[in-house]
Each structure stands twice: as structure tokens, then as C-alpha cells.
Amino acid sequence: MADAQLPRGWTLQQIRDVSGDREAVALDLERPVKWVSVGQEHAMPRPEIVLGFHSLCLVKPVDDDDWYMGSLYDDGSIDCWEAYGDLYEALRGL
């Protein structure tokens, strides 16, 4: 978990409180992430932050202010399918 990090200004407890998931964790960044939507599938930019919530996760790519919700698979890969303008909104959307 050396590569795991939290969003600036947020603690893990705050993330857990807002999301309602007491087991939320910051995950390492070494994982494939792609965008999947009806008729679309493509690799996303390298993640800057990945937060795990059981089988869901939130990804903030490098050089992007949006947060992307997706499915977290057993092999560590992520398929994102929803975008949010800020972390609080994304956490509430879980």
C-alpha cells in the first residue's frame, strides 16, 4: 500500500463517515482502469487516488478534477461507469 494516498484535506474517517462504509480504504495505484459505457470502452489516465468500498471504488485520475465510480474486481482492475464533479458528491452516490 505504499502507493495508496488520500485526497488532500480528507481523512480516512471523514471518507468513511460521508460514504457510510466503515471499511473504506485507500488502495494502491498500480491497477488497470478503464471507462465503460454503452458503446464505449477505453483506458483511463493513470490514477492519482483510488478509494475502495468493497466491490465499488472511486478513482481520481492524474490531471482530472472529476471522480469516477466503478466496479472493483478481484484481479484489482476497475471498470468506471459514472463521473462526479467532486468527492463529496461521489461519496454520497455510493
N, C-alpha and C positions, 0 to 999 in steps of 0.2 A: 504494500500500500504506500510505498514511497512516493508515488506519483499522484496520490489522492490529495485533493485540496477542496476547500470550502469557498463559497462566494465571498467576496470582500464585504465585511460588515455583518456577516451572518455567523452564528454559532450552530453547531450540530443540534443543540437543544432547541433553538429557535426554529430550525427546519423541521424538526420532529413535531413541535407544537403546532405550527401552521398546517403541516400536511396531515396531522393526526396519526402518523405512523411512528410509533415509538422505537422501531428498529431501523429507521432510515440511516444510511451510511454514505460516506463519500467513497467512490470507487476509483481504482487506478485508471489511467487514461489509455492504456495500451489495449485497445479493442476496436474491431471494425464497427463503424456506424454508417448506416445508410438511411436515406429518405425513401419511404414507400407510400404511395398514394395511388388512387385509381389511374391506371395507365402510366405511372411513373415509378422509376426506381433508379436511384443514383447514389454514389458515395457522397458523404458529407465531409466538410472540412474537419481536420483533426480537432478532437475535443479539448477544451481548456478545463472544463469541470464536468464530472459525471456523478450524479446523485442516484443511489439505488433505493428502491421502495419495493422490496420483494420482487415480483415479476415485472414491475414498471420501473422506469427511470426518467430522469431529466438530464438533458445534455445541453451544455453551452459551448458551442464551437468557438475556436480562436477567431478573433476579428468579427464577431457577430454578437449583437446585444440581445438577440432573442434566445429563448429557452425552448427546447424541443422535447416533447414527451414521446416515449416509445416503449416497446417491449424489450425486456432484458432476457436473453436466452441462456440456457445452461452452459453453452460454449463461450459466453462472455460477449457475444455480438449483440448489437442493438439495431432494431428497426424503428425509426421515428415516423410518426404519422400525424402529429399535431404541433403547432407552433404557438408560443405565447410571448407577449411583449415584455413581461417582467417575471421575476422569480416568484413573487408572492402570488400572482395570478396562476402561474403554473402549479405551484404547490397546492392551491385550493382546487385546481382542476383534477388532481389525482383521484 
